Amino acid sequence: MAISLRLSRGGAKKRPYYRIVAADSRKPRDGAYLEQIGTYNPLLAKDDEKRVQLNEDRARYWLGVGAQPSDRVARFLDAAGVKERTARNNPNKAEPGEKAKERAEEKAAKAAEAEEARKAAEEEANAPAEEAAAEEAPAAEEGAAEETAATADEGEKAEG
């Protein structure tokens, strides 16, 4: 018989309360169990000593006869110093799925196209303005030269 140390849920709707039990792994989660070795109340504060209550001697006994703890119970046992839990590492956990990657690539491509279009529009808008400014500058210089000549002619007429 495969024995597991796991949580058995009790309590009301949206008010969970768990028993830490040694049970046959083939039995339902809230079904019959061999022995209750502790309790877990997730509604209490994390630093409250009544949040997790565990009979360490019985936990050691069940581990000694080959019981396998669930991940959550293994965390409790590690915190109590009964059994050291090996840390898990899943570097792909936070990586988005294939569809999300495709959507991100499409969005980046659209953003790049929009940026290129905006730059092209700015260049087109600036190019005629620069050409017009370049055309106006020589005309303004010629007009200034004419005004200077006209002022000089008037000055000569006033003298003479």
ZANU-429381 format. One record per residue (C-alpha): residue number from 1; x, z, y. Coordinates in steps of 0.25 Angstrom, whole numbers, m for minus. Last residue first. Layout:
// ZANU-429381
+-----+-------+-------+-------+
|   k |     X |     Z |     Y |
+-----+-------+-------+-------+
| NUM |     X |     Z |     Y |
...
+-----+-------+-------+-------+
This chain:
// ZANU-429381
+-----+-------+-------+-------+
|   k |     X |     Z |     Y |
+-----+-------+-------+-------+
| 160 |    89 |  m219 |   465 |
| 159 |    90 |  m205 |   460 |
| 158 |    75 |  m204 |   455 |
| 157 |    77 |  m217 |   448 |
| 156 |    90 |  m213 |   441 |
| 155 |    83 |  m200 |   436 |
| 154 |    71 |  m208 |   431 |
| 153 |    80 |  m217 |   423 |
| 152 |    87 |  m205 |   417 |
| 151 |    74 |  m199 |   413 |
| 150 |    70 |  m212 |   407 |
| 149 |    83 |  m212 |   399 |
| 148 |    81 |  m198 |   394 |
| 147 |    67 |  m201 |   390 |
| 146 |    72 |  m214 |   383 |
| 145 |    82 |  m206 |   375 |
| 144 |    72 |  m195 |   371 |
| 143 |    63 |  m206 |   366 |
| 142 |    74 |  m212 |   358 |
| 141 |    77 |  m198 |   352 |
| 140 |    62 |  m196 |   349 |
| 139 |    62 |  m210 |   342 |
| 138 |    74 |  m206 |   334 |
| 137 |    68 |  m193 |   330 |
| 136 |    54 |  m199 |   327 |
| 135 |    58 |  m208 |   316 |
| 134 |    66 |  m196 |   309 |
| 133 |    54 |  m187 |   311 |
| 132 |    45 |  m197 |   305 |
| 131 |    54 |  m199 |   293 |
| 130 |    56 |  m184 |   291 |
| 129 |    40 |  m182 |   292 |
| 128 |    39 |  m193 |   282 |
| 127 |    48 |  m187 |   272 |
| 126 |    43 |  m172 |   274 |
| 125 |    29 |  m175 |   269 |
| 124 |    35 |  m184 |   257 |
| 123 |    45 |  m173 |   254 |
| 122 |    34 |  m162 |   254 |
| 121 |    25 |  m171 |   245 |
| 120 |    36 |  m173 |   235 |
| 119 |    39 |  m158 |   235 |
| 118 |    24 |  m154 |   233 |
| 117 |    24 |  m165 |   221 |
| 116 |    36 |  m159 |   215 |
| 115 |    31 |  m145 |   216 |
| 114 |    17 |  m149 |   210 |
| 113 |    25 |  m156 |   198 |
| 112 |    33 |  m143 |   196 |
| 111 |    20 |  m135 |   196 |
| 110 |    14 |  m144 |   186 |
| 109 |    26 |  m144 |   177 |
| 108 |    26 |  m128 |   178 |
| 107 |    11 |  m128 |   174 |
| 106 |    13 |  m137 |   163 |
| 105 |    25 |  m129 |   157 |
| 104 |    17 |  m116 |   159 |
| 103 |     5 |  m122 |   152 |
| 102 |    14 |  m126 |   140 |
| 101 |    20 |  m113 |   139 |
| 100 |     6 |  m106 |   139 |
|  99 |     2 |  m116 |   128 |
|  98 |    15 |  m112 |   120 |
|  97 |    14 |   m97 |   121 |
|  96 |    20 |   m88 |   131 |
|  95 |    33 |   m80 |   128 |
|  94 |    30 |   m65 |   129 |
|  93 |    31 |   m62 |   114 |
|  92 |    42 |   m72 |   111 |
|  91 |    53 |   m61 |   113 |
|  90 |    47 |   m52 |   102 |
|  89 |    55 |   m40 |   100 |
|  88 |    52 |   m28 |    92 |
|  87 |    58 |   m15 |    93 |
|  86 |    61 |    m7 |    80 |
|  85 |    52 |     5 |    78 |
|  84 |    59 |    18 |    74 |
|  83 |    51 |    27 |    65 |
|  82 |    46 |    41 |    68 |
|  81 |    52 |    44 |    82 |
|  80 |    38 |    46 |    88 |
|  79 |    40 |    34 |    97 |
|  78 |    44 |    25 |    85 |
|  77 |    32 |    30 |    77 |
|  76 |    23 |    26 |    88 |
|  75 |    29 |    13 |    90 |
|  74 |    28 |    10 |    75 |
|  73 |    13 |    14 |    76 |
|  72 |    11 |     3 |    86 |
|  71 |    19 |    m7 |    77 |
|  70 |    12 |    m3 |    64 |
|  69 |    19 |     6 |    55 |
|  68 |    23 |     2 |    41 |
|  67 |    21 |    13 |    30 |
|  66 |    32 |    14 |    20 |
|  65 |    31 |    27 |    14 |
|  64 |    41 |    33 |    24 |
|  63 |    33 |    27 |    35 |
|  62 |    21 |    35 |    30 |
|  61 |    29 |    48 |    29 |
|  60 |    36 |    46 |    43 |
|  59 |    22 |    44 |    49 |
|  58 |    17 |    56 |    42 |
|  57 |    28 |    65 |    48 |
|  56 |    27 |    58 |    62 |
|  55 |    12 |    62 |    63 |
|  54 |     9 |    54 |    76 |
|  53 |     2 |    57 |    89 |
|  52 |     2 |    45 |    99 |
|  51 |    m5 |    47 |   112 |
|  50 |    m6 |    62 |   111 |
|  49 |     8 |    63 |   117 |
|  48 |     4 |    57 |   130 |
|  47 |    15 |    48 |   136 |
|  46 |     7 |    35 |   133 |
|  45 |    m5 |    40 |   140 |
|  44 |   m17 |    42 |   130 |
|  43 |   m27 |    30 |   127 |
|  42 |   m18 |    25 |   116 |
|  41 |   m21 |    36 |   107 |
|  40 |   m13 |    36 |    94 |
|  39 |   m14 |    45 |    82 |
|  38 |    m6 |    49 |    71 |
|  37 |    m3 |    49 |    56 |
|  36 |   m17 |    46 |    50 |
|  35 |   m16 |    44 |    35 |
|  34 |   m20 |    34 |    24 |
|  33 |   m29 |    25 |    33 |
|  32 |   m43 |    19 |    31 |
|  31 |   m47 |     9 |    41 |
|  30 |   m45 |     7 |    56 |
|  29 |   m34 |    m4 |    54 |
|  28 |   m40 |    m9 |    41 |
|  27 |   m33 |    m6 |    28 |
|  26 |   m22 |   m15 |    23 |
|  25 |   m10 |    m8 |    30 |
|  24 |   m14 |     5 |    22 |
|  23 |   m14 |    16 |    33 |
|  22 |    m5 |    26 |    39 |
|  21 |   m12 |    29 |    52 |
|  20 |   m10 |    31 |    67 |
|  19 |   m24 |    34 |    72 |
|  18 |   m28 |    26 |    85 |
|  17 |   m37 |    29 |    97 |
|  16 |   m43 |    18 |   105 |
|  15 |   m52 |    20 |   116 |
|  14 |   m57 |     5 |   120 |
|  13 |   m68 |     7 |   109 |
|  12 |   m68 |    21 |   103 |
|  11 |   m57 |    27 |    95 |
|  10 |   m50 |    23 |    82 |
|   9 |   m39 |    13 |    79 |
|   8 |   m30 |    15 |    67 |
|   7 |   m15 |    13 |    70 |
|   6 |    m4 |    10 |    60 |
|   5 |     5 |    15 |    50 |
|   4 |     5 |     6 |    39 |
|   3 |     4 |     7 |    23 |
|   2 |     6 |    m4 |    14 |
|   1 |     0 |     0 |     0 |
+-----+-------+-------+-------+
